[in-house]
Structures are given as C-alpha cells and as structure tokens.
Amino acid sequence: LAKTTQPISMDSYEGQEVNITCSHNNIATNDYITWYQQFPSQGPRFIIQGYKTKVTNEVASLFIPADRKSSTLSLPRVSLSDTAVYYCLVGDYVDSSYKLIFGSGTRLLVRP
Amino acid sequence: GAVVSQHPSRVICKSGTSVKIECRSLDFQATTMFWYRQFPKQSLMLMATSNEGSKATYEQGVEKDKFLINHASLTLSTLTVTSAHPEDSSFYICSARGGPEEFFGPGTRLTVL
C-alpha cells in the first residue's frame, strides 16, 4: 500500500499559486519526502525533495511541518504546461534498495 | 539532474514474440535500477528491483520467467518481455538510483498485437 494520501484532482487557473498537500502519517525517521511530476506518456520528473521545514528550488517550494506527517508542494504562478499528475512519495533514500510505492497522485488541471 | 534513457521509446510486436527494453543511466552509476509498469490513467506499479551483478527481486504477482531482468553493469539494465501477449501492452518505465534521488527514464510504450 502507498504510504501517502493526496487529493485525486485539483483545478487551477494560469498565474495562480497551487498548493498540493500530501499526508504521510506513518513517515519514518529516515524517510525523505519527494515530489514528482508526470506528463502523459512520459516518465516521472523529479521536482523537489525535503526532510523537514522548507525547501525551495527554481520550480517549487516544499513545506514540511515539524511533525512531518504531511507536506505541501507549492507551485507559484502555474501555467498551462503545469497540467500534469503530481506524486508525493516518502522513502529512506539513503538506503539505495528502498522501493518507491506510488499512490494515485494528484491530477492538476490548469485552465486559461 | 541525472539522465536516464530508455530504448526503444515505442515498440509494436506480434503476440508470442519477445521484446527487450534497455535502461541506461547516462551520467552516473546506478547500483540499483527499478522497473515499473503503468496502465492508462493509473499510477506506476513497481515490477522489480534490479541490483548490478545480482538477481532481480520481483514484486508479488510479477512473473520472473516472463519479465527477465538483467543488470549487467552499473549503467545498464534490460527488461525482456518473453512471449508477449496483448495484456502485456503497457507503458514500461525504468528508474535508476545512485544516491538519495531516483531518476526515471522516459518510458517505453509496448503494444502487443
């Protein structure tokens, strides 16, 4: 079973900020939180990874509260090309053999 | 980020034939590679974990004799779908891990007629 729970779908408009929250109540001490983006007929693309507090890169921010039981991916000023499925995964990435279990992901639709 | 390639990107074959899909990590060494299958509108399902120089570990319900995995080097893993049937038609995706991040290939669309 997937270790994460996300909304099945979200709608937004161009230029808006989109926040997708993921629940991972059973996250382990060594687990990192990673978000991927997937377009149709393509492999998932790494967006951002974090362990605690806030992480920001050129495309997104990741907010992780102190208890780490949830995380929020924030996409600033989305465009039509951000329409995709977003997956939240947790895993002990220090362990190279750890398996990623994908949940259903969140289908984000960005409207003009 | 690191680059993972897959070849071919798309393949159509007749029922009963075997198809080999290659997965390469282009700019890093991957001690572990993973193979996933994804059906339309569904999430990725892990099929097997491939470690360089050892036998692959298959997930429950995945037939190891049907989906042959070879991880001959730190940059190459292959998946061979043997005696393919129409129900094997799917999107096959590999990933490679050389550190804390996992990088995915672009996927291979297999259509079995």
Boltz contact constraints between the chains, C-beta under 6 A:
constraints:
  - contact:
      token1: [A, 42]
      token2: [B, 106]
      max_distance: 6.0
  - contact:
      token1: [A, 43]
      token2: [B, 93]
      max_distance: 6.0
  - contact:
      token1: [A, 43]
      token2: [B, 104]
      max_distance: 6.0
  - contact:
      token1: [A, 43]
      token2: [B, 105]
      max_distance: 6.0
  - contact:
      token1: [A, 43]
      token2: [B, 106]
      max_distance: 6.0
  - contact:
      token1: [A, 43]
      token2: [B, 107]
      max_distance: 6.0
  - contact:
      token1: [A, 44]
      token2: [B, 104]
      max_distance: 6.0
  - contact:
      token1: [A, 46]
      token2: [B, 1]
      max_distance: 6.0
  - contact:
      token1: [A, 93]
      token2: [B, 100]
      max_distance: 6.0
  - contact:
      token1: [A, 96]
      token2: [B, 31]
      max_distance: 6.0
  - contact:
      token1: [A, 96]
      token2: [B, 32]
      max_distance: 6.0
  - contact:
      token1: [A, 96]
      token2: [B, 97]
      max_distance: 6.0
  - contact:
      token1: [A, 97]
      token2: [B, 32]
      max_distance: 6.0
  - contact:
      token1: [A, 99]
      token2: [B, 46]
      max_distance: 6.0
  - contact:
      token1: [A, 102]
      token2: [B, 43]
      max_distance: 6.0
  - contact:
      token1: [A, 102]
      token2: [B, 44]
      max_distance: 6.0
  - contact:
      token1: [A, 104]
      token2: [B, 43]
      max_distance: 6.0
  - contact:
      token1: [A, 105]
      token2: [B, 43]
      max_distance: 6.0
